[in-house]
Amino acid sequence: MIGDIEKMIAVGLVWGATNAIMRRGALIWDKKLRSSSTQPNKPSSLHQRLLATCKNWLNLLLTWQYSVPFLINLSASATFFAILSSTPISLAVPVTNATTFAATAVAAMLLGEETRVGLALLGTFFIVLGVWICIM
């Protein structure tokens, strides 16, 4: 069980870090998307809208600043499901989600995003307290 907790924390750290990095990649993609479309021509038919949506998703996945952290995030998800095979979900989910929340806040601050540090730290404290109660 103790080894599983370290794995849950590691998954949460990876998820949190990649969340912040994927957000930055999505912002890069959004900036490219806005600069490439000069006229907002909306597709009229359902078929054209579906094709436009698929094209946008493909362009997002081709943005390496998004897709590389996304693949790492998915790898952590596979690890999380492996952890669930031997750990109660009532423990795995709070520990992993709490770690993800804290790691996302820290990674966002490190990447220079505006963050309400006081509120993030307070929320992290309460989550860590709740996880500690779950583990004990």
N, C-alpha and C positions, 0 to 999 in steps of 0.2 A: 504494500500500500504506500509506503514512504517513497519508493522509487517511482510509483505512478504519479505522486504529487509533483515531483520534480519534472516529470514529463508534461503534466498539465500546465505547469508554470512556463515551461519552455515553449509549448504550443501557444500559450497566451502571449508570450513575448514576441514570437514570430508573427502572430496575427496582428498584434498591435503595431509593430514596426511596419509591416507591409501595408496595413490600412492607411497609415499616414503617407507612405511613399506612393501607393496607388492613387491617393487623392491628388498628389502633385502630378502624377502622370496623366490623370483625367483632366486636370486643369490645362496641361500642355496640349492635350488632344482637343479640348474645347477651344483653346485659343487658335489652333490650326484650323478647326472647323469654321470658326467665325471669320477668320481672315480669308478663307478660300471661297466662302459664299458671299458674294456681293449683293445679290438680289434674293430676298426670301421668297422663292417660288415654291409654293406648296403643291405637292403632287395631288392630282385630282382623284384618281381611282385608288381603290384599295390595293390593287396590285402594285401600283407605283409607290404607294406609301410603304408597303412591305419591303420592296426592293431598296428604297431609300434607308429604311431602318436597318436592314441587313448590311448595307454598304457602310453605314455609320458604325455598326458593331465591329465589322471587319477592320475598318480604319482604327478603331480604338484598340483592337487586339494587335494591330501592326505597329502601334506606338510602343516601343520597347520600354519606355519609362513606366508604362502601365502593365504590359504583359509579363515582364520578368518578375516583378513583385507578386503579380497575380498567380503565376505558376508556383512560386514559393509558398504563397498563402494556401493554395490548393494542396500542396504537399503536407503542410501542417494540418489541414483538414483531414487528410487520410490518416495521419498519425493520431489525431483526436479520435477518429472512429475506432482505430486499433486499441486505444486506451479504454474506450467505452466497453470493450469486450471483457475487461477484467476489473472495472471500477464502477461503483454505483453512479448512476447519472445524477443523483441528488448531490453528489460531491464533485463530480467532474465538471458539470456545467457552471456552478458558481465560482469555482477556483479558476477555471479557464477564462470565463467572461470577466472576472474581476481583474485578472492579470492583463487581459486584452485592453480593458478600459484604461488602466494605468499606463501601459506601454504605448497606447495610441496618444495619450496626452503628452507623455514625455517625448516621443518621437516627433509629434507635431511641433512642440516647443523647439526641439533641436533643429528642425527644418525651417524655423523662423515664422511659423504661423502664429497669428494672434490667438492667444489662449488666456482664459481667465484662470490664472494660476491658483489663486486662493480657492476658488470653487472646485477646480480640478483636484487639488490636494485634499480638500475636505471630502469630496466624493470618494476619492481613492481611500482615504482613511476609513470611512464607513464601510466600504466594500471589503477592505482588508480585515476589519473587525468582524464583519459577518462571515467571511471565509474562515477566519481563525476559530470562530464559534462552531462552524460546521466541522472543522477538522478535529477539534478537541472533543 
